[in-house]
Amino acid sequence: MVEFDWNLIKSFVTVAETGSLSAAARKLSASQPTLGRHVAELEQALGVTLFRRGRRGYELTEAGSTLFERGKAVNEQASAFSLLALGSVEAIEGTVRIAASEVVAAYVLPEMTARLGIEEPGIEVEIVASNQVENLLRRDADIAIRMVKPAQNELVARKVCDIPLCACAAKSYLDRRGRPQEPSGLADHDLVGFDRSDEIIRGFTQYGIPVTRSSFRFRADNQIVFWEAVRAGNGIGFGQEPLVDRDPLVEKLLPGLPLPDLPVWLAMHRDVRTSVRIRRVADFLYEELKLYSAGAAANSAR
């Protein structure tokens, strides 16, 4: 039986997934020569050629394809082993990596993590601002805040709350252009919408308001750019009600407009549930997000 460093399998799987040494090196924070050496060592140990090297990068050979799936399984088991070991750490200190959408990461989490720093000064926080579902299985993040329930069996997801959405615009824009009193009046205003997504257009159509892509004077798929465009007075858009309530530049519109809520889920790998620091941060975020969501109702009741 051939014995070799398990890091060789990790390097092999990553090169196969990314298709190049450079991309794999960025993903693993390693050097290209190191990864090239790992692949060569693994090929020599196994006695097979794993990749065809060419202009298009590294392509799996038939033998490489056969071993790739098994290598992925081994790599994931090694990651699970690391997660399980991490879960045995009892100290309330160390790093916790949190993945969240762009808006939540930029406008919601910083205040929460500042309060966490006061209560738990030994915990360091890393934020991944992404609208993509992070792969908690491979430690892209310890905790993920998501607007959809994660489907992987290895993940534990807890429903936190529902964040209401609302139509809104900068007060400067509304003072200049007037305030629509009915949903149909939105068609007479400048609108802020998405670029490639037709989600908002479909929403307008559902309520009988005919709009096209050209109806949106400002378009952006990036959530932060979208929100800043609304705040700057580019037109009427949509946002999280708690975020609108606490922004003095922005005003809510059409309170009766039936908009869906954003469900909020807190997810983590089931193997890190026993990690004291990750559990502590997860419980802290759970309570903070509930308070954030309830802020809309509390403000509207005043």
C-alpha positions in Angstrom: 0.0 0.0 0.0 1.4 3.4 -1.0 1.6 6.0 1.8 1.6 9.7 1.0 0.8 13.1 2.5 -3.0 13.7 2.5 -2.2 17.3 1.4 -1.5 15.8 -2.0 -5.1 14.8 -2.4 -6.3 18.2 -1.3 -4.1 19.9 -3.9 -5.2 17.4 -6.6 -8.9 18.0 -5.9 -8.5 21.8 -5.9 -6.6 21.8 -9.2 -9.2 19.6 -10.7 -12.0 21.8 -9.5 -10.4 25.1 -10.6 -8.7 23.9 -13.8 -5.4 25.6 -13.2 -2.5 25.9 -10.7 -3.0 29.7 -10.4 -6.7 29.4 -9.4 -6.0 26.6 -7.1 -3.1 28.5 -5.5 -5.4 31.4 -4.8 -8.1 29.2 -3.3 -5.6 27.4 -1.0 -3.4 30.4 -0.3 -0.4 28.3 -1.6 2.2 28.8 -4.3 1.8 27.4 -7.8 5.1 25.5 -7.6 4.0 23.8 -4.4 0.7 22.7 -6.0 2.6 21.6 -9.2 4.9 19.5 -7.0 2.0 18.0 -5.1 0.3 16.9 -8.3 3.6 15.4 -9.6 4.2 13.6 -6.4 0.7 12.1 -6.3 1.1 11.0 -9.9 4.4 9.3 -9.2 3.0 7.6 -6.0 0.0 6.3 -7.9 1.8 5.5 -11.1 -0.8 7.3 -13.3 -1.2 10.6 -15.1 -3.9 12.7 -13.5 -4.0 15.7 -15.8 -3.4 16.7 -19.4 -1.5 20.0 -19.3 -2.4 22.4 -22.1 -3.4 25.9 -23.1 -6.7 25.5 -21.4 -5.1 24.6 -18.1 -5.2 21.3 -16.3 -7.8 18.8 -17.7 -8.4 15.5 -16.0 -7.4 12.3 -17.8 -9.6 9.3 -17.6 -7.6 8.0 -14.7 -7.8 11.4 -13.0 -11.6 11.6 -13.5 -12.0 8.2 -11.9 -10.0 9.2 -8.9 -11.5 12.7 -8.6 -14.8 11.8 -7.0 -13.0 9.5 -4.5 -10.5 12.3 -3.8 -13.3 14.7 -3.2 -14.9 12.3 -0.7 -11.5 11.9 1.1 -11.0 15.7 1.1 -14.5 16.3 2.6 -13.9 13.7 5.3 -10.6 15.4 6.2 -12.5 18.7 6.5 -15.1 17.1 8.6 -12.4 15.6 10.8 -10.9 19.1 11.2 -14.4 20.6 12.1 -15.0 17.9 14.7 -11.6 18.6 16.3 -12.4 22.3 16.2 -15.6 21.7 18.0 -13.7 20.4 21.0 -12.1 23.7 21.7 -13.7 25.2 24.8 -12.1 28.7 25.1 -14.3 31.7 24.2 -11.6 33.1 22.0 -10.4 32.8 18.4 -11.8 33.6 15.0 -15.3 33.1 13.8 -16.0 33.6 10.1 -19.5 34.8 9.1 -21.0 34.8 5.6 -23.9 37.1 4.9 -25.5 39.0 2.0 -23.9 42.3 0.9 -26.5 44.5 2.6 -26.5 42.5 5.9 -22.7 42.4 5.9 -22.3 46.1 5.2 -25.2 47.7 7.0 -26.4 45.3 9.7 -23.5 43.2 11.0 -20.9 45.9 11.9 -23.0 47.3 14.7 -23.8 43.8 16.0 -20.1 42.7 15.9 -19.1 45.9 17.7 -21.5 44.9 20.6 -20.1 41.4 20.4 -16.6 42.7 20.8 -17.6 44.4 24.1 -19.1 41.2 25.4 -16.5 38.8 24.0 -13.2 40.6 23.5 -11.4 37.4 22.8 -13.4 36.6 19.7 -12.1 37.8 16.3 -14.7 38.2 13.5 -14.2 37.7 9.7 -17.1 38.7 7.4 -17.7 37.2 4.0 -20.0 39.6 2.0 -21.5 37.4 -0.6 -24.9 36.6 -2.0 -23.7 33.1 -2.9 -24.5 30.2 -0.6 -21.2 29.6 1.1 -20.0 26.1 1.4 -20.0 25.5 5.1 -18.9 22.0 4.5 -15.4 23.2 3.5 -15.0 26.0 6.0 -15.7 28.9 3.7 -17.5 30.2 6.8 -18.4 29.0 10.3 -21.8 30.6 10.3 -24.0 31.7 7.4 -26.9 34.2 7.5 -29.1 33.3 4.6 -32.5 34.3 3.1 -33.1 30.6 2.1 -33.0 27.5 4.1 -29.8 25.5 3.4 -30.5 22.1 1.9 -27.3 20.1 2.9 -28.0 17.4 5.4 -24.7 18.1 7.2 -25.8 21.7 8.0 -28.0 22.8 10.9 -30.3 25.7 10.1 -32.3 27.7 12.5 -35.1 30.1 11.4 -34.5 33.5 13.0 -37.2 35.8 11.8 -38.8 37.4 8.7 -37.6 40.8 7.7 -40.3 43.0 6.0 -39.6 44.8 2.8 -41.0 48.1 1.7 -41.0 50.6 -1.1 -38.8 53.6 -0.3 -36.9 56.6 -1.7 -34.7 59.4 -0.6 -36.6 62.3 1.0 -34.7 64.6 -1.4 -36.1 62.8 -4.4 -39.7 62.7 -3.0 -39.6 66.4 -2.2 -38.6 67.0 -5.8 -40.9 64.6 -7.6 -43.8 64.1 -5.1 -45.0 61.0 -3.2 -47.0 58.3 -5.0 -50.3 57.6 -3.2 -51.2 54.4 -5.1 -49.1 51.6 -6.4 -50.0 52.6 -10.0 -48.3 55.9 -9.4 -44.9 54.2 -9.3 -45.0 54.1 -13.1 -44.7 57.9 -13.2 -41.5 57.9 -11.1 -37.9 57.1 -11.7 -37.2 53.6 -10.4 -34.2 51.8 -9.0 -34.0 48.2 -10.0 -31.8 45.2 -10.8 -29.7 44.9 -13.9 -29.8 41.3 -15.1 -32.5 40.0 -12.7 -36.1 40.5 -13.7 -37.4 39.9 -10.1 -38.7 43.4 -9.6 -40.3 43.6 -13.0 -42.2 40.3 -12.3 -43.3 41.8 -9.0 -44.7 44.9 -10.7 -46.5 42.8 -13.3 -48.1 40.7 -10.6 -49.8 43.8 -9.3 -50.9 45.0 -12.7 -48.2 47.7 -13.1 -46.7 47.5 -16.6 -43.0 48.2 -16.5 -40.1 47.3 -18.7 -36.3 47.3 -18.1 -36.2 50.9 -19.4 -38.6 52.0 -16.6 -35.7 51.6 -14.2 -33.5 54.7 -14.6 -30.8 53.2 -12.3 -30.0 49.5 -12.5 -27.5 47.5 -10.4 -27.3 43.9 -9.2 -24.9 44.7 -6.4 -27.1 45.2 -3.3 -24.8 47.9 -1.8 -24.8 50.0 -5.0 -28.6 49.5 -5.2 -29.2 50.8 -1.7 -26.8 53.7 -2.0 -28.5 54.7 -5.3 -31.8 54.9 -3.4 -30.3 56.9 -0.6 -28.7 59.3 -3.1 -32.1 60.2 -4.7 -31.9 58.2 -8.0 -35.5 57.1 -7.6 -37.9 54.7 -5.8 -36.6 51.3 -4.9 -37.2 48.6 -2.3 -35.3 47.8 0.9 -35.4 46.1 4.3 -37.9 48.0 6.5 -35.6 48.1 9.6 -32.8 49.5 7.4 -35.2 52.2 6.0 -36.6 53.0 9.5 -33.2 54.0 10.9 -31.9 56.0 7.9 -32.9 59.7 8.2 -32.3 60.2 4.4 -34.9 57.6 3.3 -38.7 57.5 3.6 -41.1 54.5 3.4 -43.8 54.6 0.8 -47.1 52.9 0.1 -47.5 51.1 3.5 -50.3 48.8 2.1 -48.1 47.5 -0.8 -48.1 43.7 -0.4 -44.5 42.8 -0.5 -42.9 39.4 0.5 -40.8 39.2 3.7 -37.2 38.0 3.7 -36.9 34.9 5.8 -33.6 34.8 7.7 -31.8 31.5 8.5 -28.8 31.0 10.7 -26.8 28.0 9.5 -23.7 26.1 10.6 -22.1 22.7 10.2 -23.5 20.2 12.7 -19.9 19.3 13.7 -19.1 22.8 15.1 -22.2 23.0 17.3 -20.0 22.0 20.2 -17.5 24.8 19.6 -18.1 27.2 22.4 -17.0 30.3 20.5 -19.0 29.5 17.3 -22.1 28.6 19.4 -21.7 31.8 21.4 -21.6 33.9 18.2 -24.5 32.0 16.6 -26.7 32.6 19.7 -25.6 36.2 19.8 -26.5 36.8 16.2 -29.8 35.0 16.6 -30.9 37.4 19.3 -29.5 40.5 17.5 -31.2 39.6 14.2 -34.5 39.1 15.9 -34.2 42.6 17.5 -33.2 44.1 14.1 -36.3 42.6 12.5 -38.6 43.7 15.3 -37.2 47.2 15.1 -39.5 47.9 12.1 -42.6 47.0 14.0 -41.5 48.9 17.1 -40.8 52.0 15.1 -44.1 51.9 13.2 -46.0 51.6 16.4 -44.6 54.8 17.8 
